[in-house]
């Protein structure tokens, strides 16, 4: 049975974290693009750029899944996708 050194375990885990971060960043960029389509379509059809009721749904979903820090994460994500309101 071979054992892995703590340093090797940490290095492997950090590589996985970096790969996950790359995927998360890509997903956020994709979400930003989709959100822009929604905003532009809403504006073109005479609506408002932001739907506060929809944002409240998103905040609730993140809070339920991740606890209080999920709300902060969702707020940051919403700001990235729609800008400050």
DSSP file (Angstrom, degrees, kcal/mol; ACC not computed):
  #  RESIDUE AA STRUCTURE BP1 BP2  ACC     N-H-->O    O-->H-N    N-H-->O    O-->H-N    TCO  KAPPA ALPHA  PHI   PSI    X-CA   Y-CA   Z-CA
    1    1 A X              0   0    0      0, 0.0     2,-0.4     0, 0.0     0, 0.0   0.000 360.0 360.0 360.0 126.6    0.0    0.0    0.0
    2    2 A X        -     0   0    0      0, 0.0     2,-0.4     0, 0.0     0, 0.0  -0.754 360.0-151.9 -97.0 141.3    1.4    3.4   -1.0
    3    3 A X        -     0   0    0     -2,-0.4     2,-0.4     0, 0.0     0, 0.0  -0.886  10.8-133.9-110.9 144.4    0.8    6.4    1.0
    4    4 A X        -     0   0    0     -2,-0.4     2,-0.0     1,-0.1     0, 0.0  -0.769  25.3-115.3 -95.8 139.3    0.8    9.9   -0.5
    5    5 A X     >  -     0   0    0     -2,-0.4     4,-2.4     1,-0.1     5,-0.2  -0.337  24.0-115.6 -69.0 154.7    2.7   12.6    1.3
    6    6 A X  H  > S+     0   0    0      1,-0.2     4,-2.6     2,-0.2     5,-0.2   0.881 117.1  55.2 -56.7 -37.8    0.7   15.5    2.8
    7    7 A X  H  > S+     0   0    0      1,-0.2     4,-2.6     2,-0.2    -1,-0.2   0.916 108.8  46.3 -63.2 -43.2    2.4   17.9    0.3
    8    8 A X  H  > S+     0   0    0      2,-0.2     4,-2.5     1,-0.2    -1,-0.2   0.891 112.0  51.3 -66.8 -39.4    1.3   15.8   -2.7
    9    9 A X  H  X S+     0   0    0     -4,-2.4     4,-2.5     2,-0.2    -2,-0.2   0.929 112.5  46.1 -62.2 -45.3   -2.2   15.5   -1.4
   10   10 A X  H  X S+     0   0    0     -4,-2.6     4,-2.6     2,-0.2    -2,-0.2   0.921 112.0  50.9 -64.0 -44.4   -2.4   19.3   -0.9
   11   11 A X  H  X S+     0   0    0     -4,-2.6     4,-1.9     2,-0.2    -2,-0.2   0.915 112.0  47.1 -60.7 -43.4   -0.9   19.9   -4.4
   12   12 A X  H  X S+     0   0    0     -4,-2.5     4,-2.1     1,-0.2    -1,-0.2   0.920 112.5  49.4 -63.5 -44.0   -3.4   17.5   -6.0
   13   13 A X  H  X S+     0   0    0     -4,-2.5     4,-2.5     1,-0.2    -2,-0.2   0.891 109.3  52.0 -64.0 -39.0   -6.3   19.1   -4.1
   14   14 A X  H  X S+     0   0    0     -4,-2.6     4,-2.7     2,-0.2    -1,-0.2   0.870 107.0  53.1 -66.0 -36.2   -5.2   22.6   -5.1
   15   15 A X  H  X S+     0   0    0     -4,-1.9     4,-2.2     2,-0.2    -1,-0.2   0.917 110.0  48.2 -62.6 -42.6   -5.1   21.5   -8.8
   16   16 A X  H  X S+     0   0    0     -4,-2.1     4,-2.6     2,-0.2    -2,-0.2   0.912 111.0  50.6 -63.4 -42.6   -8.6   20.3   -8.5
   17   17 A X  H  X S+     0   0    0     -4,-2.5     4,-3.0     2,-0.2    -2,-0.2   0.925 109.9  50.3 -61.0 -45.0   -9.7   23.6   -6.8
   18   18 A X  H  X S+     0   0    0     -4,-2.7     4,-2.2     1,-0.2    -1,-0.2   0.902 111.5  48.3 -60.1 -41.4   -8.0   25.6   -9.6
   19   19 A X  H  X S+     0   0    0     -4,-2.2     4,-2.0     2,-0.2    -1,-0.2   0.904 112.5  48.4 -65.9 -41.3   -9.9   23.5  -12.2
   20   20 A X  H  X S+     0   0    0     -4,-2.6     4,-2.9     2,-0.2    -2,-0.2   0.917 109.8  52.2 -64.3 -42.4  -13.2   24.0  -10.4
   21   21 A X  H  X S+     0   0    0     -4,-3.0     4,-2.8     1,-0.2     5,-0.2   0.905 107.5  52.5 -60.0 -41.4  -12.5   27.7  -10.1
   22   22 A X  H  X S+     0   0    0     -4,-2.2     4,-2.2     1,-0.2    -1,-0.2   0.916 111.7  46.2 -59.8 -42.8  -11.9   27.8  -13.9
   23   23 A X  H  X S+     0   0    0     -4,-2.0     4,-2.4     2,-0.2    -2,-0.2   0.911 112.1  50.6 -66.0 -42.5  -15.3   26.1  -14.5
   24   24 A X  H  X S+     0   0    0     -4,-2.9     4,-2.5     2,-0.2    -2,-0.2   0.926 110.5  49.4 -61.6 -45.4  -17.1   28.3  -12.0
   25   25 A X  H  X S+     0   0    0     -4,-2.8     4,-2.5     1,-0.2    -1,-0.2   0.919 111.1  50.0 -60.4 -44.1  -15.7   31.5  -13.7
   26   26 A X  H  X S+     0   0    0     -4,-2.2     4,-2.2    -5,-0.2    -1,-0.2   0.902 111.0  49.1 -61.3 -41.5  -16.8   30.1  -17.1
   27   27 A X  H  X S+     0   0    0     -4,-2.4     4,-2.6     2,-0.2    -2,-0.2   0.885 110.2  50.9 -66.2 -38.7  -20.3   29.4  -15.8
   28   28 A X  H  X S+     0   0    0     -4,-2.5     4,-2.5     2,-0.2    -2,-0.2   0.921 110.1  49.5 -64.5 -43.0  -20.5   32.9  -14.3
   29   29 A X  H  X S+     0   0    0     -4,-2.5     4,-1.9     2,-0.2    -2,-0.2   0.901 111.7  49.0 -62.5 -39.6  -19.4   34.4  -17.6
   30   30 A X  H  X S+     0   0    0     -4,-2.2     4,-2.3     2,-0.2    -2,-0.2   0.911 110.5  50.8 -64.4 -42.1  -22.1   32.3  -19.4
   31   31 A X  H  X S+     0   0    0     -4,-2.6     4,-2.8     1,-0.2    -2,-0.2   0.897 107.5  53.9 -62.5 -40.3  -24.7   33.4  -16.8
   32   32 A X  H  X S+     0   0    0     -4,-2.5     4,-2.0     1,-0.2    -1,-0.2   0.911 109.3  48.0 -59.7 -43.3  -23.7   37.1  -17.4
   33   33 A X  H  X S+     0   0    0     -4,-1.9     4,-1.6     2,-0.2    -2,-0.2   0.910 113.3  46.5 -65.6 -42.9  -24.3   36.6  -21.2
   34   34 A X  H  X S+     0   0    0     -4,-2.3     4,-2.1     1,-0.2    -2,-0.2   0.904 110.9  52.9 -66.5 -40.7  -27.7   34.9  -20.7
   35   35 A X  H  X S+     0   0    0     -4,-2.8     4,-2.8     1,-0.2    -1,-0.2   0.879 105.5  54.8 -61.6 -38.2  -28.7   37.6  -18.2
   36   36 A X  H  X S+     0   0    0     -4,-2.0     4,-2.9     2,-0.2     5,-0.2   0.897 106.1  51.6 -62.2 -40.4  -27.8   40.3  -20.7
   37   37 A X  H  X S+     0   0    0     -4,-1.6     4,-2.4     2,-0.2     5,-0.2   0.932 111.2  47.9 -61.1 -45.4  -30.1   38.6  -23.3
   38   38 A X  H  X S+     0   0    0     -4,-2.1     4,-2.6     2,-0.2    -2,-0.2   0.939 114.0  46.6 -61.1 -47.5  -33.0   38.6  -20.7
   39   39 A X  H  X S+     0   0    0     -4,-2.8     4,-2.6     1,-0.2     5,-0.2   0.932 113.6  46.9 -62.1 -47.1  -32.4   42.3  -19.8
   40   40 A X  H  X S+     0   0    0     -4,-2.9     4,-2.5     1,-0.2    -1,-0.2   0.890 114.1  48.2 -64.0 -38.8  -32.1   43.4  -23.4
   41   41 A X  H  X S+     0   0    0     -4,-2.4     4,-1.5    -5,-0.2     6,-0.2   0.914 111.7  49.5 -67.2 -42.9  -35.3   41.5  -24.3
   42   42 A X  H  <>S+     0   0    0     -4,-2.6     5,-3.0    -5,-0.2    -2,-0.2   0.929 113.8  45.7 -61.5 -45.6  -37.2   42.9  -21.4
   43   43 A X  H ><5S+     0   0    0     -4,-2.6     3,-1.9     1,-0.2    -2,-0.2   0.919 110.3  53.6 -63.9 -44.5  -36.1   46.5  -22.2
   44   44 A X  H 3<5S+     0   0    0     -4,-2.5    -1,-0.2     1,-0.3    -2,-0.2   0.786 107.8  51.5 -62.9 -27.1  -37.0   46.0  -25.9
   45   45 A X  T 3<5S-     0   0    0     -4,-1.5    -1,-0.3    -3,-0.2    -2,-0.2   0.267 127.5 -97.7 -95.7  13.3  -40.5   44.9  -25.0
   46   46 A X  T < 5S+     0   0    0     -3,-1.9    -3,-0.2     1,-0.2    -2,-0.1   0.541  84.2 123.4  89.7   7.7  -41.1   47.9  -22.8
   47   47 A X      < -     0   0    0     -5,-3.0    -1,-0.2    -6,-0.2     2,-0.2  -0.241  66.3 -85.2 -91.9-176.9  -40.2   46.3  -19.5
   48   48 A X        -     0   0    0      2,-0.1    -1,-0.1     1,-0.1    -3,-0.1  -0.541  29.4-124.1 -86.6 156.0  -37.7   47.1  -16.8
   49   49 A X  S    S+     0   0    0     -2,-0.2     2,-0.4    -7,-0.1    -7,-0.1   0.850  95.2  44.1 -66.6 -35.0  -34.1   46.0  -16.9
   50   50 A X        -     0   0    0     -8,-0.1     2,-0.7    35,-0.0    -2,-0.1  -0.910  64.9-154.3-119.5 138.9  -34.4   44.3  -13.5
   51   51 A X     >  -     0   0    0     -2,-0.4     4,-2.2     1,-0.2     5,-0.2  -0.913   8.2-169.7-108.7 103.2  -37.1   42.0  -12.0
   52   52 A X  H  > S+     0   0    0     -2,-0.7     4,-2.2     1,-0.2     5,-0.2   0.852  85.8  55.5 -64.7 -34.3  -36.8   42.4   -8.3
   53   53 A X  H  > S+     0   0    0      2,-0.2     4,-1.7     1,-0.2    -1,-0.2   0.908 108.7  48.4 -65.3 -38.8  -39.2   39.5   -7.6
   54   54 A X  H  > S+     0   0    0      1,-0.2     4,-2.1     2,-0.2    -2,-0.2   0.904 110.0  52.0 -65.2 -40.6  -37.0   37.2   -9.7
   55   55 A X  H  X S+     0   0    0     -4,-2.2     4,-2.7     1,-0.2    -2,-0.2   0.877 106.3  53.8 -64.1 -36.5  -33.9   38.4   -7.8
   56   56 A X  H  X S+     0   0    0     -4,-2.2     4,-2.3     2,-0.2    -1,-0.2   0.888 107.0  52.1 -64.7 -37.8  -35.7   37.6   -4.5
   57   57 A X  H  X S+     0   0    0     -4,-1.7     4,-2.3     2,-0.2    -2,-0.2   0.925 110.9  47.5 -60.3 -44.7  -36.3   34.0   -5.8
   58   58 A X  H  X S+     0   0    0     -4,-2.1     4,-2.4     2,-0.2     5,-0.2   0.924 110.7  50.9 -64.1 -45.4  -32.6   33.7   -6.7
   59   59 A X  H  X S+     0   0    0     -4,-2.7     4,-2.5     1,-0.2    -1,-0.2   0.916 111.2  49.1 -58.6 -43.3  -31.5   35.0   -3.3
   60   60 A X  H  X S+     0   0    0     -4,-2.3     4,-2.7     2,-0.2    -1,-0.2   0.898 109.3  51.7 -63.4 -41.2  -33.8   32.5   -1.6
   61   61 A X  H  X S+     0   0    0     -4,-2.3     4,-1.9     2,-0.2    -1,-0.2   0.925 113.0  44.2 -62.9 -44.4  -32.5   29.6   -3.6
   62   62 A X  H  X S+     0   0    0     -4,-2.4     4,-2.7     2,-0.2     5,-0.3   0.897 113.5  51.1 -67.7 -39.7  -28.9   30.4   -2.8
   63   63 A X  H  X S+     0   0    0     -4,-2.5     4,-2.3     7,-0.3    -2,-0.2   0.919 111.1  48.5 -63.9 -42.7  -29.7   31.0    0.9
   64   64 A X  H  < S+     0   0    0     -4,-2.7    -1,-0.2     1,-0.2    -2,-0.2   0.890 118.4  39.9 -63.2 -39.4  -31.5   27.7    1.1
   65   65 A X  H  < S+     0   0    0     -4,-1.9    -2,-0.2    -5,-0.2    -1,-0.2   0.848 133.7  17.9 -79.0 -34.6  -28.7   25.8   -0.5
   66   66 A X  H  < S-     0   0    0     -4,-2.7     3,-0.4     1,-0.3     4,-0.2   0.382  96.9-127.2-124.3   2.2  -25.7   27.6    1.1
   67   67 A X    >X  -     0   0    0     -4,-2.3     3,-1.5    -5,-0.3     4,-0.8  -0.324  66.2 -26.6  78.0-166.4  -27.0   29.3    4.2
   68   68 A X  H >> S+     0   0    0      1,-0.3     4,-1.2     2,-0.2     3,-1.1   0.855 136.5  57.6 -54.3 -41.7  -26.4   33.0    5.0
   69   69 A X  H 3> S+     0   0    0     -3,-0.4     4,-2.5     1,-0.2    -1,-0.3   0.802  96.9  65.9 -61.0 -24.7  -23.1   33.2    2.9
   70   70 A X  H <> S+     0   0    0     -3,-1.5     4,-2.7    -4,-0.2    -7,-0.3   0.860  96.5  54.7 -62.4 -35.0  -25.2   32.0   -0.1
   71   71 A X  H <X S+     0   0    0     -3,-1.1     4,-2.5    -4,-0.8    -1,-0.2   0.925 109.0  47.1 -63.8 -44.1  -27.2   35.3    0.1
   72   72 A X  H  X S+     0   0    0     -4,-1.2     4,-2.1     2,-0.2    -2,-0.2   0.913 112.7  49.5 -63.4 -42.6  -23.9   37.2   -0.1
   73   73 A X  H  X S+     0   0    0     -4,-2.5     4,-2.5     1,-0.2    -2,-0.2   0.926 111.4  49.0 -61.6 -44.8  -22.7   35.1   -3.0
   74   74 A X  H  X S+     0   0    0     -4,-2.7     4,-3.0     1,-0.2     5,-0.2   0.894 108.9  52.8 -63.5 -40.3  -26.1   35.5   -4.8
   75   75 A X  H  X S+     0   0    0     -4,-2.5     4,-2.4     2,-0.2    -1,-0.2   0.915 111.1  47.0 -61.5 -42.2  -25.9   39.3   -4.4
   76   76 A X  H  X S+     0   0    0     -4,-2.1     4,-2.3     2,-0.2    -2,-0.2   0.922 112.8  49.2 -64.3 -43.8  -22.5   39.4   -5.9
   77   77 A X  H  X S+     0   0    0     -4,-2.5     4,-1.9     2,-0.2    -2,-0.2   0.917 111.2  49.1 -62.2 -44.2  -23.6   37.2   -8.7
   78   78 A X  H  X S+     0   0    0     -4,-3.0     4,-2.4     1,-0.2     5,-0.4   0.907 110.2  51.4 -63.0 -41.1  -26.6   39.4   -9.4
   79   79 A X  H  X S+     0   0    0     -4,-2.4     4,-2.1     1,-0.2    -1,-0.2   0.901 109.8  49.7 -62.8 -40.0  -24.5   42.5   -9.4
   80   80 A X  H  < S+     0   0    0     -4,-2.3    -1,-0.2     1,-0.2    -2,-0.2   0.882 116.1  43.1 -62.9 -37.3  -22.1   40.9  -11.9
   81   81 A X  H  < S+     0   0    0     -4,-1.9    -2,-0.2    -5,-0.2    -1,-0.2   0.773 133.2  14.5 -85.4 -27.2  -25.0   40.0  -14.1
   82   82 A X  H  < S-     0   0    0     -4,-2.4    -3,-0.2     1,-0.2    -2,-0.2   0.492  99.3-124.3-126.0  -6.3  -27.1   43.1  -14.0
   83   83 A X     <  -     0   0    0     -4,-2.1    -1,-0.2    -5,-0.4     2,-0.1  -0.179  52.4 -38.3  83.2 175.4  -24.9   45.8  -12.5
   84   84 A X              0   0    0      1,-0.1    -5,-0.0    -4,-0.1     0, 0.0  -0.456 360.0 360.0 -72.9 145.0  -25.7   47.9   -9.5
   85   85 A X              0   0    0     -2,-0.1    -1,-0.1     0, 0.0   -35,-0.0   0.368 360.0 360.0-115.2 360.0  -29.2   49.0   -9.0
